[in-house]
Each structure stands twice: as C-alpha cells, then as structure tokens.
C-alpha cells in the first residue's frame, strides 16, 4: 500500500495524467461587471495559462476581465529577506506584546472605509514582495527559504521514508476519532448568512472552509470529490467524506482558489458549483488560471497578481486581496508554475479574514500582517508536513502555523489541511496534538488557534481577541 501510494505521489507531481472529465463545449465570454480598485485601469492581456488537461474546442476565447496592468519590472530585486526565526526568538512575553499592539493598529471603521475608497495598487509599495517570473516566463518563489522539489527527492521520500499516517480502515474508529457532523445550514438552512457584525466559519474538510462575514458567504479551495486526482479511479482518496454536498450549500457569493494542485482545485467541484450558482458566483483565482476556469464554463472569474484586489459586485465594501505564499503549481507534466499561487486577505468593514492556502514558512506573512492585520480569523494549514527535509519548503508544520498566526496578527485561527487526505507521513491524528504543544510553547491558548470537526461551525464576534 505504501509503495503504491508513493508511486502515485510521484505521478501526480511529475507525470502528465489526463483528466477523466472532458472540457465543456465552447468558451463563455467573461463576466463584465467589475470592482477594480487598482491604480492602472487599462486591461491587461492574457496571462500565462495552464497546459490543457482535456481536449479543447476551437471556440475563440473571450476577453479578459479589465484590471490593473501586470508587474512591469519582473526582474526587479526584491526586498532583503531575513532568515527563519528560531522558536526561542519568540518568547511568550514578546508574543503577547506583539498581539496586543496589533489590536489597535487597524484604526477606526471610518478610517478603514476611507482608505478603501481610494484606488490602490499595493504592488507599487516598497515594503511588499512582488511576484516574480524566471527567464522562461514561469513564476518563481522570491524568498531564500524556498527550494524546488526535484524528482530524485520525490522518489527518495516516496520510496524510502516510512509512512506513519496509519489511517484505520474501520469506519467505526474513524467516526470516533474524526466525526463528520451535519452542518448547521443543512439542519437549519434559515440561519445561513445571519451573523450580524460577527462572522462564522464552517470546516468542510481539508483546506475547504465556508466563511460568513459582512453580508457575504464564500468558500476556500472547495473539494467535494472523493479523490484529489485528475481521475476518480485512482489517486489520494479522502478517508473522511465531505459533510455536505454542493446542493446542500447555502447561497455562495464567492470562491477563492489558492493554487492549482488537485487537492485545492478540483475539476468536478468547480463544475458542480458553476452548474448550481452560475454567473452569480464570483471566482477569485491566481494569475494565469482564467483560461482554465473559462473552459470549465465559469463566466464570473477574476484572476489577480499578488497584492491586487477586487470585490463581489454589489458588495464593494468587502475587498478580496491576493497575497503571497511560498508554494508552487503543477497539474500536468509541462505546466510547472505557469499559474501563480498565493494566500487571500478578505477585508470588510466589520471583519477581516486570512486564508493562507498551502505554504512553507516565509517572511511574506509578516508583510501581510503589517499591511492588513489584525485579522479576526485566519485559516492556516497544520498537516501534510512530514518528513521535514522534504516538506518544509512547501508545507508548514504546526509550530510554523502558529508563527504565521502571530505574523499576520490573527485574533483567532482555525486549523485546516489535515484529517481528510493522507498526503504525507505523519500520524493522521498528530497535527492537532502538535498544534496544542506549539501553542503552549508560545504562551497561547487552545481557543486562539482552534480545531473543528468536519462540518462543525464556530461563531466569532468582533469583540473576540487576545487577552
């Protein structure tokens, strides 16, 4: 079993695997409504798109949603970065002081509204790390903390490292350890969206959360399929099913995609959400993914570079900003990093939410925290981190997750990216245990960075914060 899982991991990362699903016919015209707030209004041309995974028809492609121009100086030297900080450089007292100082840094509601009324292009600021392309036009990580995965290292991990995940085959045991609950919106759909000035988060498994805040409901990296794979016949299979179906979801206003790996961008889920909500659903995606989304039939798609922002039509008080992370993109043998990857910062008049996506630890999160923090809630991964010699560049471990929680100045964080797929070698129940150990080392409480059951929700008021 371990060998077959290992070989499949290699295939997913380094081989071209055709999708079982065909592309929808034709390419719809993109959604024409816009909420752009960048300093450069002319439309930019098509970004580098992903290699086609399914057969494409000859229908001419539509025009791209107008927005700010792409970064002009791709090879401009980025800001000097500092090496990773050791755990003992975050003493408990310093952590508390940093958190408390961040609480008042956001300013009054009036100042926040005023700031968002201007057209801003954060990429012009000197204290942010811009996205960068290599000489071949593909995106690259601009931090010294990054090291690209290589085929020899993937083979070494897959074939030589011991798999300690030990996920039980017994459904009864899994139900006891990782119960899947029926979400509140399935039992009482009339309560959906009613959060007042607070916010609510529901964990749907893996990196998928449903967030309700500031009169909007949105999803992060939704996956409702049984396998994170180009085909549902083989590949990583979830050992905990989704707590609901797409049909049982309440009205969704937006979806945020962090990157293109199969456990974060699922073709069948994209099609299902689009069939249910159509052009009323706004998709926020990384630069380079627009063409793929349109071939899936999605019309209302906004692709963004790091530090670009947009909004949902009719809800321009809430800003969706694509922010950096340390990761990579790949779905076929030849499309490495043709699409950007990143995190998302959602800034509303009452609440602020941060979604890290998949990431290794880097200094980007401190930049995000300084510019947009404090966040009322952050969704940060705690799983798929062993062995560290291989995973540390692309997946944080629980301790690094706590450091991201501190860096972005999150009042509360919810643990994601664990307990659904066995994607790495740690014991399947270890992530929350290691998280609690890290919280204790940093002088934080369990409720500061909490863990939910599948389908469970947590209501947060705007008064929640650090003591």
Residue pairs with C-beta under 8 A, 6 or more apart in sequence:
2 162
2 163
3 159
5 158
5 163
5 236
5 422
6 157
6 158
6 159
6 163
7 158
8 234
8 235
8 236
9 154
9 157
9 158
9 236
10 151
10 154
10 155
10 158
11 17
12 229
12 235
12 236
12 262
13 149
13 154
13 330
14 151
14 154
14 333
15 333
16 332
16 333
16 334
17 229
17 230
17 231
17 332
18 53
18 54
18 230
18 231
19 53
19 54
19 230
19 231
19 267
20 230
20 231
20 232
20 233
21 54
21 267
21 268
21 271
22 54
22 55
23 52
23 54
23 55
23 56
23 57
23 295
23 296
24 271
24 295
24 296
24 297
25 57
25 59
26 57
26 59
27 57
27 59
27 60
27 61
27 62
27 294
27 295
28 62
28 294
28 297
28 298
28 299
29 62
29 63
29 299
30 62
30 63
30 64
30 65
30 290
30 294
30 299
30 300
30 301
31 65
31 279
31 282
31 299
31 300
31 301
32 65
33 300
33 313
34 65
34 66
34 67
34 310
34 313
35 310
35 311
35 312
35 313
35 316
36 66
36 67
36 68
36 310
37 116
37 118
37 119
37 120
37 309
37 310
37 311
37 319
38 67
38 68
38 119
38 120
38 121
38 308
38 309
39 68
39 119
39 120
39 121
39 124
40 68
40 69
40 121
41 66
41 68
42 66
42 69
43 63
43 64
43 65
43 66
43 67
44 64
44 67
44 68
44 69
44 70
45 64
46 61
46 64
46 290
46 291
47 64
47 70
47 287
47 288
47 290
47 303
48 137
48 138
48 287
48 288
48 338
48 339
49 288
49 289
49 290
49 291
49 292
49 338
49 339
50 260
50 288
50 289
50 291
50 292
50 329
50 331
50 332
50 335
50 338
50 339
51 331
51 332
51 334
51 335
51 338
52 295
53 230
53 267
53 331
53 332
54 295
56 295
61 291
61 294
62 294
64 290
64 303
65 290
65 301
65 302
65 303
67 302
67 304
67 308
67 310
68 121
68 123
68 305
68 308
70 287
70 305
71 123
71 130
71 131
71 305
74 131
74 132
74 133
75 132
76 130
78 129
78 130
78 132
78 142
79 126
79 127
79 128
79 129
81 129
81 143
81 144
81 145
81 362
81 363
82 363
83 144
83 145
84 145
84 361
85 403
87 399
87 441
90 403
90 406
90 442
92 442
92 443
93 443
95 406
95 442
95 443
95 444
96 443
96 466
98 406
98 409
99 374
99 406
99 409
99 466
100 466
102 369
102 373
102 374
102 409
103 374
103 411
103 465
103 466
105 373
105 374
105 409
106 112
106 352
106 373
106 374
107 115
109 349
109 350
112 347
112 349
113 317
113 349
116 317
116 319
116 347
120 309
121 307
121 308
122 128
122 307
122 308
122 309
122 321
122 371
123 130
123 305
123 306
123 307
123 308
125 307
125 371
127 367
127 370
127 371
128 306
128 307
128 367
128 371
129 142
129 143
129 306
129 324
129 363
129 364
129 367
130 142
130 306
130 307
131 139
131 142
131 287
131 305
131 306
131 324
131 340
132 139
132 140
132 142
133 139
133 140
134 140
137 338
138 336
138 337
138 338
139 287
139 288
139 329
139 337
139 338
139 339
139 340
139 341
140 337
141 326
141 327
141 328
141 362
143 326
143 362
143 363
143 364
145 326
145 360
145 361
145 362
145 363
145 393
146 326
146 360
146 362
146 393
147 393
148 328
148 393
149 328
149 390
149 393
149 394
153 390
154 390
156 390
157 387
157 390
157 425
161 387
161 390
161 425
162 425
163 422
163 425
164 386
164 425
164 426
164 427
165 422
165 424
165 425
165 426
165 427
165 428
166 427
166 428
167 174
167 239
167 422
167 428
168 174
168 177
174 239
174 240
177 429
178 240
178 419
178 429
178 453
178 454
179 453
179 454
180 240
180 241
180 243
180 453
180 454
180 455
181 243
181 453
181 454
181 455
181 456
182 243
182 244
182 455
183 202
183 204
183 243
183 244
183 248
183 455
183 456
183 457
184 191
184 202
184 457
185 191
185 192
185 202
185 244
185 248
185 249
185 250
186 244
186 248
189 250
192 212
192 217
192 250
192 251
193 212
193 215
193 217
193 250
193 251
195 212
195 213
195 459
197 350
197 351
197 461
197 462
198 213
198 350
198 351
198 459
198 460
198 461
198 462
199 211
199 212
199 213
199 214
199 350
199 351
199 353
199 376
199 377
199 459
199 460
199 462
200 211
200 212
200 213
200 457
200 458
200 459
200 460
201 209
201 210
201 211
201 212
201 377
201 379
201 414
201 452
201 457
201 458
201 460
202 209
202 210
202 211
202 452
202 455
202 456
202 457
203 209
203 414
203 416
203 452
203 453
203 454
203 455
203 456
204 210
204 219
204 222
204 242
204 243
204 244
204 454
204 455
205 223
205 238
205 240
205 241
205 242
205 243
205 419
205 420
205 454
206 221
206 223
206 228
206 238
206 263
206 416
206 417
206 418
206 420
206 421
207 220
207 221
207 223
207 258
207 263
207 264
207 357
207 358
207 379
207 381
207 416
207 417
208 219
208 220
208 221
208 222
208 223
208 242
208 416
209 219
209 220
209 355
209 379
209 414
209 416
210 217
210 218
210 219
210 249
210 252
211 217
211 218
211 219
211 220
211 346
211 353
211 377
211 379
213 318
213 346
213 348
213 350
213 351
213 353
213 376
214 315
214 317
214 318
214 348
214 349
214 350
214 351
215 315
215 318
216 253
216 254
216 312
216 315
216 318
216 348
217 250
217 251
217 252
217 253
218 252
218 253
218 254
218 255
218 256
218 346
219 252
219 254
219 255
219 256
219 273
220 255
220 256
220 258
220 344
220 355
220 357
220 379
220 416
221 256
221 257
221 258
221 263
221 264
221 265
221 357
222 255
222 266
222 269
222 273
223 242
223 263
223 264
223 266
223 269
224 242
224 245
224 246
224 266
224 268
224 269
224 272
225 232
225 266
225 268
225 269
226 232
226 237
226 238
226 241
227 234
227 235
227 236
227 237
227 238
228 235
228 236
228 238
228 261
228 262
228 263
228 266
228 421
228 423
229 235
229 236
229 262
230 262
230 267
230 331
232 268
235 262
236 262
236 263
236 421
236 422
236 423
237 421
238 420
238 421
239 420
239 421
239 422
239 428
240 419
240 420
240 454
242 454
243 454
243 455
244 455
246 269
246 272
246 273
246 276
247 276
249 276
251 277
252 273
252 277
252 281
253 280
253 281
253 282
253 312
253 315
254 281
254 282
254 283
254 284
254 312
254 320
255 273
255 281
255 282
255 283
255 284
256 284
256 320
256 344
256 346
256 355
257 264
257 265
257 283
257 284
257 285
257 286
257 289
258 264
258 286
258 325
258 327
258 341
258 342
258 343
258 344
258 355
258 356
258 357
258 358
259 265
259 286
259 327
259 328
259 329
259 339
259 340
259 341
259 342
259 357
259 358
260 286
260 289
260 292
260 329
260 330
260 331
260 339
260 341
261 329
261 330
261 331
261 358
262 331
263 421
263 423
264 357
264 358
265 289
265 331
267 296
270 293
270 296
270 298
271 296
271 297
273 281
274 281
274 296
274 297
274 298
275 297
278 299
279 299
279 300
280 300
281 298
281 300
282 300
282 301
282 302
282 312
282 313
283 293
283 298
283 300
283 301
283 302
284 302
284 304
284 310
284 320
284 322
284 344
285 293
285 301
285 302
285 303
285 304
286 303
286 304
286 322
286 329
286 339
286 340
286 341
286 342
287 303
287 304
287 305
287 322
287 339
287 340
288 303
288 329
288 338
288 339
288 340
289 303
289 339
290 301
290 303
292 339
293 301
293 303
294 301
302 310
304 310
304 320
304 321
304 322
305 322
305 340
306 322
306 323
306 324
306 340
306 342
307 321
307 322
307 323
307 324
308 321
308 322
309 319
309 320
309 321
309 322
310 319
310 320
311 317
311 318
311 319
311 320
312 318
312 320
317 348
317 349
318 346
318 347
318 348
318 349
319 346
319 347
319 348
320 344
320 345
320 346
321 344
321 345
321 346
321 347
321 372
322 342
322 343
322 344
323 342
323 343
323 344
323 345
323 354
323 364
323 368
323 372
324 342
324 343
324 362
324 364
324 367
324 368
325 341
325 342
325 343
325 356
325 357
325 358
325 359
325 362
325 364
326 359
326 360
326 361
326 362
326 364
326 393
326 394
327 341
327 357
327 358
327 359
327 360
327 394
328 336
328 337
328 341
328 394
329 335
329 336
329 337
329 338
329 339
329 340
329 341
330 336
330 337
341 357
341 358
342 357
343 354
343 355
343 356
343 357
343 359
343 364
343 368
344 354
344 355
344 357
345 352
345 353
345 354
345 368
345 372
345 375
346 352
346 353
346 354
346 355
347 372
350 462
351 376
351 377
351 460
351 462
352 372
352 373
352 374
352 375
352 376
352 377
353 375
353 376
353 377
353 378
353 379
354 368
354 372
354 375
354 377
354 378
354 379
354 408
354 410
355 378
355 379
356 365
356 378
356 379
356 380
356 381
356 404
357 381
358 381
358 394
358 395
358 417
359 381
359 394
359 395
359 396
359 404
360 392
360 393
360 394
360 395
360 396
360 400
361 392
361 396
361 400
361 403
361 404
365 403
365 404
365 407
365 408
366 407
366 408
368 407
368 408
369 375
369 407
369 408
369 409
372 408
373 408
373 409
373 410
374 409
374 410
374 411
374 465
375 408
375 409
375 410
375 411
376 410
376 411
376 412
376 460
376 462
376 464
377 410
377 411
377 412
377 413
377 414
377 460
378 404
378 405
378 408
378 410
378 412
378 413
378 414
379 413
379 414
379 416
380 396
380 401
380 404
380 405
380 410
380 413
380 414
380 415
380 416
380 449
381 395
381 396
381 401
381 415
381 416
381 417
381 418
382 396
382 397
382 398
382 401
382 415
382 416
382 417
382 418
382 431
382 432
382 434
382 435
383 395
383 417
383 418
383 419
383 423
383 424
383 426
383 431
384 391
384 395
384 417
384 418
384 421
384 423
384 424
384 426
385 391
385 392
385 395
385 396
385 397
385 398
385 424
385 426
385 431
386 397
386 424
386 425
386 426
387 424
387 425
388 397
391 397
391 424
395 417
395 424
396 403
396 404
397 434
398 431
398 432
398 434
398 435
398 437
398 438
399 434
399 438
399 441
401 413
401 415
401 435
401 438
401 449
402 435
402 438
402 439
402 442
402 444
402 449
405 413
405 444
405 448
405 449
406 442
411 448
411 464
411 465
411 466
412 447
412 448
412 449
412 450
412 460
412 464
413 448
413 449
413 450
414 449
414 450
414 451
414 452
414 458
415 431
415 432
415 435
415 449
415 450
415 451
415 452
418 431
418 432
419 428
419 429
419 431
419 454
420 454
422 428
432 451
435 449
435 451
436 446
439 445
439 446
439 448
439 449
448 466
450 458
452 458
